[in-house]
Amino acid sequence: MAEILIGLVSGIVSGTGMGGGTILIFLLTFVIGMEQHIAQATNLIFFIPTSIVAIIVNVKNKNIDIPLAIIISIFGILGAIIGANISINTDVGILRKCFGIFLAIIAINEIYSIVKKYKKSDVKK
């Protein structure tokens, strides 16, 4: 049952374009107790069908700048090759800490953005 809920939550977040993989990796390691390397690899398989669906919906709605997407995709593939090799050769403990730091940076940025937006709207009143 946990797997179904994790898939559903990750799919919803992924469909909104907010990075369902980040949620998926966290839930697989924290809730199910999966090793970090396996959770990250599982995320890559999860990403394929969810991104295809998101691409189809966004192409229909004309939300994608195709030339820009092609350039980003080419360099994203190169980055993925480099990142996968780094991940394979990195100790699980270090990988978990790096992932935690990454999540903390995202959280700090989001909190900062919310506070900045709140202060900006408060000034207008």
C-alpha positions in Angstrom: 0.0 0.0 0.0 2.9 2.4 0.8 4.3 1.9 -2.7 0.9 2.9 -4.3 0.7 6.1 -2.2 4.3 6.9 -2.9 3.8 6.5 -6.6 0.6 8.5 -6.5 2.1 11.4 -4.6 5.2 11.5 -6.7 3.2 11.3 -9.9 1.0 14.3 -8.9 4.0 16.4 -7.9 5.9 15.3 -11.1 2.8 16.2 -13.2 2.9 19.7 -11.8 6.5 20.1 -12.8 7.8 20.5 -9.3 10.2 17.5 -9.3 8.3 14.4 -8.2 11.6 12.5 -8.3 12.9 14.5 -5.3 9.8 13.5 -3.3 10.1 9.9 -4.6 13.7 9.5 -3.5 12.9 10.9 -0.1 9.9 8.6 0.4 11.7 5.5 -0.9 14.6 6.0 1.5 12.7 7.3 4.5 9.4 5.3 4.4 10.5 2.1 2.7 14.1 2.1 3.9 15.6 1.6 0.4 19.3 2.2 -0.2 20.0 5.7 -1.7 21.6 4.3 -4.9 18.6 2.0 -5.6 16.1 4.8 -4.8 17.9 7.1 -7.3 17.9 4.5 -10.0 14.3 3.7 -9.3 13.5 7.4 -9.7 15.1 7.3 -13.2 12.7 4.6 -14.3 9.8 6.4 -12.7 10.8 9.6 -14.6 10.4 8.1 -18.1 6.6 7.5 -18.2 5.7 10.5 -16.0 7.8 12.8 -18.2 6.3 11.4 -21.4 2.8 12.2 -20.1 3.8 15.7 -19.0 5.5 16.3 -22.4 2.4 15.3 -24.3 0.1 17.5 -22.1 2.4 20.5 -22.4 3.0 20.1 -26.1 -0.8 20.1 -26.6 -1.1 23.3 -24.6 1.8 24.9 -26.4 3.8 25.3 -23.2 7.2 24.1 -24.5 9.8 26.1 -26.3 11.0 23.2 -28.6 14.4 24.7 -29.7 15.3 25.5 -26.1 14.1 22.1 -24.9 16.4 20.4 -27.5 19.4 22.3 -26.3 18.7 21.7 -22.7 18.0 18.0 -23.4 21.3 17.5 -25.2 23.3 19.0 -22.3 21.1 17.3 -19.8 22.0 13.9 -21.3 25.7 14.7 -21.0 25.1 15.8 -17.4 23.2 12.6 -16.6 26.1 10.5 -17.9 28.5 12.4 -15.7 26.2 12.4 -12.7 25.5 8.7 -13.0 29.2 7.9 -13.0 29.7 10.1 -10.0 26.8 8.5 -8.1 28.0 4.9 -8.8 31.4 5.8 -7.4 30.2 7.7 -4.4 29.7 6.1 -0.9 26.1 5.8 0.1 26.6 7.9 3.2 28.1 10.8 1.3 25.4 10.5 -1.4 22.6 10.7 1.3 24.3 13.8 2.9 24.6 15.5 -0.5 20.9 14.8 -1.2 20.0 16.2 2.2 22.0 19.3 1.6 20.3 19.7 -1.8 16.9 19.4 -0.2 17.8 21.9 2.5 19.0 24.4 -0.2 15.7 24.0 -2.0 13.7 24.5 1.2 15.7 27.6 2.1 15.2 29.1 -1.3 11.5 28.4 -1.2 11.1 30.0 2.3 13.1 33.0 1.1 10.9 33.4 -2.0 7.8 33.2 0.1 9.0 35.8 2.7 10.2 38.1 -0.1 6.8 37.8 -1.9 5.0 38.4 1.4 7.0 41.5 2.2 6.5 42.8 -1.3 2.7 42.4 -1.0 2.7 43.9 2.5 4.5 47.1 1.2 1.7 47.6 -1.4 -1.0 47.8 1.2 
